[in-house]
Amino acid sequence: MPPVSRVPISEASALRYCRVALDVPLAGPFDYASAEPVEAGDRVLVPFGRRRLIGVVIQIDIEPTLPPEQIRPIERVLRDLGPLLPKWLALAEFAAGYYQRPVGEVMLPALPVPLRRVSSYEGKRAGQQGPVERLKKRRVSQSQPEVGTPLADSLTLTSQQQHAADQIMAASGFAAFLLFGVTGSGKTQVYLTVAQAVLARGGRVLFLVPEINLTPQFAQALLQKLGSVVTHDEVAILHSRLADGERLDAWLRAHEGQARIVLGTRLAIFVSMPAIDLIVVDEEHDPSYKQQEGLRYSARDLAVWRARQENAPVILGSATPSLESWHKAERGDYQRLTLTERASAAALPTVQLIDTRRLELNKGLAPQLIDAIGLALSQARQALVYLNRRGYAPVLHCNSCGWVSQCDHCTAFSVVHRAGGHRMRLHCHHCGAQRVAPASCPSCGDPDLQPMGRGTQRLEEHLAQLFPQARIARIDADSTRRKGSAQDLFEQVHAGEVDILVGTQMVSKGHDFGNLGVVGVVNADAMLFSQDFRAPERLFAQLLQVAGRAGRDGKSGLVMIQTGYPEQPLYQALKRHDYEGFARSLMLEREAAGLPPFAFQALLTAEATQLPDALGFLEAARATALAWLQAHQLNEVVTLYDAVPLRVVRVAKICRAQLLIEASSRAALHRLLRGWLISLGSRHGTGGLRWQLEVDPLEI
């Protein structure tokens, strides 16, 4: 550990003072002194307490807030990379302000790990070089041959697609477009047509997709369709499963302007590019665009802000737009472009509701669905069975005494997973704890323990018994843990090497299965009566998206949904493929209840080893906020609800509670948050208490 140094008073007049953003749970930024010139956007190595950290200079030539003798010097300015771009700094500062986080907690996690890791610049391996120089040296030593791009396929559009593309290409400067198209209507063709025009004039494009598993097929489409205007080396892919070196390489190619297309998941919204001339957000409704840890940002919303910053158009595409985007299109903030027909000759699939109340199910499957799968297989077509619940069964149960497999660390059940052969393990999907399933009941000793309910593993097992000659593949979070495994499985499906596909919502997002004849949906009713007001919107989107996988090859498609509530308006709208009607009804309900998008929310969550501590913190915070509202005469604009435990109260032995804040004015909400957060103090309190504020929460 180097000695802690301070700036000698005699040298203070020769120093420059600057503010540095650090990734620490304190407000910041922090004042430092530098004996050499620094610029805003420089990365610097600085002492912080007993540690040494890499930070980003955000202000220079400042008047320090502390006496000179208390200001510590910058140890080193990292010169292997030029200063971060002013527009990038502005994006990070906006996100920090809107989501009420220290700017360092935005900037540093957005950078590739080697650029923010002290060990990258020290030690025998680092020498005098930083990770950027080492990467460039490695590129040269590997001497990779240039990868030729295949001749581009032609982009042939329908009249509706062409009209949408023309409207977007005619935009001058910033414009936000909601591309609303039925499943299979060819929204991607519109994206690519507009991107081709942008790239042909030397521009740059940022594509966002909701899932890592979608990047391979999207990258392939980019190169196939845009090969005349972009090369393989000009496409950079960014997502969280890349190795540190891969992510640094992609980020650096974008930062230095070599990459003219960046394709990635939500973290790609923070990529550094010299300029962006078009932003595309595919499946803009998807909850995956909202980060649920750390900085809880919406990549979709930041995409619109960044497009405005870049004075460029942004396309938000979906067959089931979020109600927030739909509302903005209704009031004219976004321009809605509609594709009502499938791009192929096929009609939309027929949706059939199977009333399970009058049926004897075969291990969870209706006879009609089993027959439909058999018919599809006899016609050499594929079937998809959708169940949004991974594992073998939701719970292990003892019929003798009622014991169930409760997680030892959470107020949740441990899910039964098959571990190979007949071996079973219990997994908690909340804290990740695993253990071998007991051979007999821990409570009464009865050896006849039974799994209750069904997950994708059990469904896969049953389908193999029903159709022993069929080739069955399961795609869920368990079967795709290994790097590249999801891509391999999807390629098998596309190649016709799979007859029956069993999957969770991973299979519903953007995949074009050309030979899929029938889709079966089981256990859809679980979300119908959720306390979360967004549950119906999510369920409709999931079901319409998965239904849209069927019948894309010019042949008819059939979707069969098992339900005990076929009369529900949600299912009736789904049967008609009527998103617009469903959205109108939900909008009326939301407006009458004063819920988003007609109100604005924030959620304060507290965690502690004891629930009373978490609730006590929230109640004290609520009292402080109420006093602030009273003093600023905002009582009638902002509502603070009572602090309540979360539905799953305890996770990993930590108890959780939440406090909902709701306002009729976004400005009033943020005014409260700015004034209120100062009084809450550090996010890491005594007794293990921690708190987290989320603006525009998706789950309550």
N, C-alpha and C positions, 0 to 999 in steps of 0.2 A: 504494500500500500504506500503510494507516494505521500510525502508529508503534506499536510493541509497548508496551503499558502494563501496569504492575503496580499493585497496591493500596498506596497510601501507608500506612505503619505508623500514622500519626496518625489516619487515617480508618477503620482496620480495625474499631474497636469499633462503628462505626455501620453496618457492613455485615452483610448476611445471607449465609450460605454455603449453597450447594446443590450437588447432584450432577447432572451433565448427561450424557445418553447421546448419543454421536456415532457416525456411520457411518464408522468407521475400523477398520483391522485390528489394533487393540490392545485389551487386556482392558477398560479403562474400568470404570465411568463416571468422569467427571473433575470435580474440584472447581473451582467458580467462585464469585466474589463478586458480590453484587447490591446496588445502592444503593436499589432500589425493591422493593416486595413482589412475590414470585413464588409460584406454586402448582405443585404436582406436576401435570404434564400440559401446562404452558406450553411453547411453542416459543420458543427464544431464539437470537439471533445472537451467536456467541462467536469470539474468536481461538483458533486452534489451530496452534501452530508458526508458519509463515509464511503460513498460510491463514486464512480466516474461514469458519466453517461454521454451519449451522443444526442445533441439537440439541433434545432434549426433556428438560425438568427431571423427574427421577424421585424426588428426595428434597430436602426443604427443611429449614432450620434444623439443619444438620449440624455436627458437630465436624470441621473440616477435617483432612485427613491430612498437609497441608504447612504450613509456617510462613506466616502471613498475607502476608508480603512476596513470597512465591513464587506466590501465587494471583492469576490474572488476572481482570479484571472482565467481566461480561456486557456486551456493547455495547448490546443492545437486546432488550426483551421484545416479541415479535410479538403484537399484540393484535387482529389482524383475525379471529382465530378463538379461541373460548374454550378453556380447558384441555381436553386430551384426557381422555376418560372414565376413571374409576378401573378399571372392568372391562376396558377396552381395554388399559390399562397392565399390568394383572395378566396378561392373555392373552399380551402380548408378553414379559413377564418369565418366564412359564412356558415359552414356546417357546424363549427364550434358554437357560434352564437345562436343558431336556430335550435340545435339539439342540447344546448345548455351544458357543454362540456369544455374543459380546458383545451386550448388550441393544440397543445402538445399531444393530447390523446387522440387528436384527429391526424395530425401530420405524420408522426413517427410510425404508427401502425400501418399507414398507407404506403410506406416505403418498403422495398424488398428488405428482408432480414439482414443481409450482409451490409447494407448501407446504414443500419442503425445499431449494429452490434460492435461493441468496443473491441472484442477479440479479433475482429476482421482487420484491424489496423495495428495490432500489436503482436509481439511474439516472434519466434523464429520463422514461422510460416509466412507471416505478413511482411516482414522486412520493412522496407521503405515504400512498398506498394500497397495500395488499397485494393478492395475487391474489384473495382472497375478495371484497373490496369491488369490485374490477374486474369479477369474474364477476357479482355481483349487479347492478351498474350496467348491464352488457351485457344481462342478462336483461330489465331494465326497458325499455331502449332498443329492443330487438328487438320488444317488445310482441307476443309470440306468442299467437295465439288459443288458448283452451283446446281440447284435443283430447278430443272426446267419446268415451266408451267405448261400443262396441256392446252391445246387449242380450246378456246372458250365455246361452250355450247350456246346456241342462240337463245335469247330471252323472248319467247313468244307469249304475248299477253292476251287475255280476254278483253273485251271492250270495257268492262268494269275496272279491271286491273289497270288498263292504260289510262282511263280517266283519273283514277286515284294517283297514279304516278305523275301524270301531267299536272295535277293540282299541286302536288308537293314540289315538283321541279320549278313551277312558276313562282314559288314563294321567294320573296326578296328579304333576306335577313332572317331574323328569328320568326318562327311560326311553329305552333304545336298542333300536330295532327293526331287524332284518334282514329286509327285504321281498324274499323269494326267489320269483321268478316266471318261468316259461318265457317265451321271447321272444314278444311279442305278447299277453301276458296282461293288459296294461293297468295296469302299475305307476303310470304317470303319472296315471291316473284316481284312484288311491288318494291320491297326493300332493295332487292338486288338491282332493279332497273334504275332506281334513284341513285343508289350507290355508284353504279357504273357511270352515270352522268357526272357525279361529283368527282370521282377518281380520274375521269378522262380529262378534266380541266385542272388536274394537279392537286385536288383536295384530299382531305383525310376523313375517315369514317370511324366512329365508335359504335360497335354492336354489343348490346347486352342481352344475354339469355339467362333464364332463371336457374338452370341446372348445369353442373359441370358435365354431366353425361350428354348434354346437347352440343357441346363445343366441337366434337369430332365431325359430326354430320354437317354442322353449320360451316365449319372450316372447309370441308370438302365441297359444299355448294358454292362457297365464295370463290374457290379456285376454279371450279368447273365453269361457272357462269361469268366470272370476271377476269379470266386469264388474259384477255386482250389488253387490260388496263392496269393489272397489278401482278407482281411476281410472288412466288412462294416466300421469298425472304422479306417481302413487304407486309406480311401478315403476322401479327404477334398475338399470342393467346395468353390470357391471364386468368388464373383461378387459384384457389387455395390449396389444391392438391399438387401443385407443381413443386419440385424440389427447389431449394433456395437458389441454386445456380440457374435453373431454368427460368424461375420468376425474374431474377435479376436480368438475365439476358433479354427476355421479352420486354421488361420495363425499360431497359436502357435503349433498346431499338426504337421504342416509342418516344422516349424522352429526346433522343438525338435526331428524330425525324426520319429515320430509316423506314420504320413501319408506317405504312399509310392506312392500314386497317388494324384496329385493335378489337379483338373478340374476347369477351370474358363474362364472368358472372358479376355479382354486385360490386365486388371490390375493384373492378376495372373502371368504375366511375371516377376513381381517384387517380387514374393513370395520368402521368405527365406527358403532354403532347404539345408541340409548338403551336398547333392550331387544330381545331376540329370543325369540319364543314357540314357534318351530318351526324346525328345521334339516332340510333334505332334501339328501342326497348321492346323486345319480343315477349309475348305473353305478359303484358304489363300488369295484369291483375294478380300475378303470382305472389303469395306471401314471402317467397324466398328472397325477394328484393329488399325485404326489411331485415336488417341486422338485429339479432336478438341478444347479443352480448357486447360489452364495452360500449362503444359509440353506437347507439341504436338509431341508425340512419335509414332512410328509404332511398335506395339507389334510383328508383323511378322518379321520385320528386327532385332529387339532386340532378338527374339527367335533364329535366326541364329547366332548372336554374342554370345549369352549365350551358345548355343550348342558348339561353338568353344571353349569358355572359359572352359566348362565342359569336353571337349574332348569326346563328345557324338554325336550320329546321330540326325538329325532333319528331320522330314517328313513334307513337305508342300503339302497339298492335295487339289485338286479342279478339277471340270469339266471345269472350265473357268479360268485358271490361270491368274494372273496379268501379264501384258506385261513385267514388271520388272523381275518377276521370269522366265517367258518364255525366255526372252533374256539371262538371266544367264544360263539357261539350254542349250540354243543354243550355247553359247560360252564355255560350259564345266565347269562352276563354280558349277552348280548343276547337279546331275545325274537324267535324266528323266526316269521315269518308267510309262508305258502306259497300261491302261486297256481299251480295245476297245469294250468289250461286257458286257451286263448286266449280273448280277449274277444270276437272275432268267431266266426262259425260254422265257420271253417276249422280243419282239423287242423294239427298241426305238419308242416313239409315233410318229404318223404321224402329221406333222405340215402343217396346211392349212392357207393360207393368204386370208382374206376376203377383197376385194376391196370395201371400203365404199363409193367411189366416185359415184357409180352407184346404190346405195341402199337407200331406205327410212328406216331409223333406227327407231326402237320402243323404244323411250326414251333412245337412246344411244346404244341399242343392235341390232345387225344384225339378220334378220330372221333365217339365217342358224345356228347361235349360239343358239338362242332360241329353235330351233328344236332339236339341238344336246343335249342340257340340258334335254329337255323332253324325248328324247330317252334313255339317261343314267338313268334317274329316273325310266323309265318303266322297265329297266333291273336290277333294284335294285342296281345301281352303283351311286357313288357320283360325283358331279360336283364342280369345283372351278372356280370362276370368279375373275380375278385379276385386280385390279385398284390401282395404286400406288398414291392415293390421298385420304386422310382421310377427314372426315367431310361430310356435306350434299351436299354442292355446293361450288365452289371456290369463288363466289361473289354474292352479292345481288344487283339487278339492277332495275332502274326506266326507263321504256320505254318512258315516257313523256319527261323527261329532260336529261336523260343520266347519272343521279347520280349513283355512284357505292359505295359499302361499303369499303371505304378506312380506314385503321387504323389511328387513331389520332396521333400515336407516331412513325409510320414507313412509309417508302415509299413502302408500300405493301398493298394488299387487305386484309380485314378481311374475314375469311372463315365462311360460314354459317354452323352452327351445330344444329341439332335437339336436344332439351333439354328435350324431353318427351312430348307425345301428339302432339299438333300442335305448341307448343312453340318453337321459334327459338332464338338462341344466335349467336353473332358474335365473333369469336375467331381470334386473330392474331397469326399465327404459328411462328412468329419471336420473338415478345416481350412477348407473353403470355397474353396480355390484352384481357379482355372479357367484353361484354355488351349485354343487351337485344336488339334483332333486332327491329328496329323501325316499328311501325304499318303503317306509311305512309312515303312518301319520305321527308326527312329533307329539301330538296331543293325546291320542288314545291308543296308538300302536297298530291300528288297522292297516294291513298291507295293501288294501284295495283302493289306492289313491287314483283319482280319475281327472284327466284334463277337461276343463269346461270351456266351451266355445271353440272358435277356430281362428287360427292365424294362417298365413300363407304357406307355412311348412306343412301343416296338417291338410290344408286344401290340396296342395301338390300331391301329397301321399294318397289322398282319396281319389283324385283324378287318375293317378297311375293305376289304381285298382279297377276303376271303371273302364279305362281305355288302355289296356296293357300294351297295345301295339304303338301307341302314340309317343312321340318324342316331346317331352315336357320340360320346360325351362321356367325357373322362378327368378324374378328380378325384384329385389327389394334391398334395403340397406344392409342386410346380413349377407346376401349372396354377391354383393358388389364391393366388399371391403377392400379387396386387393386392387392395387393400381391397374387400370386398364381392363378389369374384369367386366364392368358394365358395358364398355364399348364392344368387347368380345361377344357378350351375350346378345346385344342388339344386332350385331353383324350376323350372328347365327339366325336370328329371326328374319332379318331382311333377305338372307340367302336361302330361306325356305328350309332350314335345317331344324326348325321347331314347329311342331303341330299345335301344341297348346301352350300358351304363355300365361303364367300366374304372376300377378304383380300388384304392387301398391301404386300410389300416385306417381311414382317414378316413370311408369309406362304411359302416363296420360299426357305428358308435356311435349308437344311438338314432334313426336315421332310419326313418320309416315309409313305405316305397315301396308304394303301394296296388296297383300293377298288375305287380309283379315276379313272373314265373313261374318263372324258372330262375336259379340261382346256380352259377357254375363257379369252382372254386378250383384254382389252379395253383401249383406249387413250394412246397407246404405242408411238405414233408419237411425243408426247410433247418433248421428249429428242433428237429427230433426228437432230435438227438444233440448239442445244445449242452452245454458244460461248466457252464452256469448251471443250478443246481438248480431255478430257477423257470421255466425254459423250457417244460416240458410244461404247467404251469398257464397260462402266457400263451398258448401255442398253442391249447389247448383253448378258452380264452375267446374268442380271436380267431375261431376257426372256428365256434363255436356262435353267436357274435354275428352274424357275416356270414351264416350259414345262416338265422338268424332273420329276415332281411330278406325272405325268400321266402314267398309264399302268405298274405299278410296281408289280402287283399281278399275273403276268403270262397271263393276258388278254391284248387285244389291248388297246391302248390309243390314244386319239385325242386331238390335240392342235389347237385352232382356234384364230388367231390374226387379229383383226380388224385394218386396216390401209388404209390411203389414198395414200400410196406410196409403193405398193407391189413390185415395180421394184427395190427398194433400195438394194444395195449389202448386207447390213446388214441382211435384211429379207431373201434374197435368201440364204445366208450362214446358217441362222438359220433353214430354211426349210430343208437343207441338214444335219443338226447337224454338221456343218463343222467349229468347232472352229479353227482348225489348219489353214485352208485357210483364215479365217477372220483375225487371228492373223498375218499371213504373210503380208496381204494387209495393215493392220494398221502399222506394223513395217516399211514397205517401206515408208509410209506416214510420220511417225515420224522421220525416219532417214533423209528424204529429207528436212523436216522442222526444223531439229535440235532440236527436242523435246525429253523429257524423253521416254525411257531409254537411249537415246543417248546424253543427256545433263543432267545437275544437276541444281536444282532450289532452291531458297529461296524466301520467301515472307515477306516483311515488311509491316505491317498493322498499321495504325494510326486511333485513334478515338478521336473526340472532339465534343463539342456542336455546333461548327460552322465548316462547310466543309472547308472553306479557311484555317482555323488553321491546320486541318489535312493535307491538301495538302501542305501547307507551310512547315510543319515539314518534310514531305517526300522529298520535293524538296531540302531542306537544307541538309538532310541526303544524298541524291543522289549526291549533289555537293561535299560533304565530301568524299564519296566513290570514286567518279571519280578522285579526287585529290590523294587519296591513291593508286588507280590503276596506275595512271600516275607515281607516285614516285617509285612504285615497278615493273613497266614495265609489267603490266598484262592487259593492255587495250584490247588486241586482244583475250584474253582468257575469260574474264568476261564481260557480257553485262548488263547494268542497263537501264531498260525501264522507260518511263515517269510515274510519279505518276498519278493515275486515281481513280475516285470514284468507289466504289463497285456497282454491279448491283442493289442490294437493299441498297441504300445509307444510309438511316436513320433507325435505329432500337432503339426503346425505347428512342427516342429524341436525340440519339447520332449519329453523322455523321461519315462515315467510308470511308477510301481511302486506296489504296495499291500501293506498289512499287515492281515490280518483278525483281529479280536478277537471271541471267542465266549464266552458265559456261560450257565450254567443258571439264573441269577437276574438279573432286570433291575436290582434294587437293587445287586447286586455289580458289575455292568457299569458303572453310572453312578458308583458310588463310586470305581472305578478311574479312569474318565475324568476326574472332577473333580480327583483328586490328580495324575494323570499329565500333564494338559494344561499345568499350571503349569511343568513341567520342559521342555516342548517349545519354549517361547519364541515369538517373533513368527512369524506364518505366512509372512512374507517373509524368507527367510534370505539368506545370502551366496551369490554365484555363481549367482544367478537361481533358487535353490531356493525352492519354495513347497510348503506342505502343507495338506491339507484333511481334516477329520474328518467322517464321515457316520454318524449314528446310524440304525439300522434301514434299512440299504442295500437297495435293490431289485435292483441289478445288481452282481455280484461277478466 
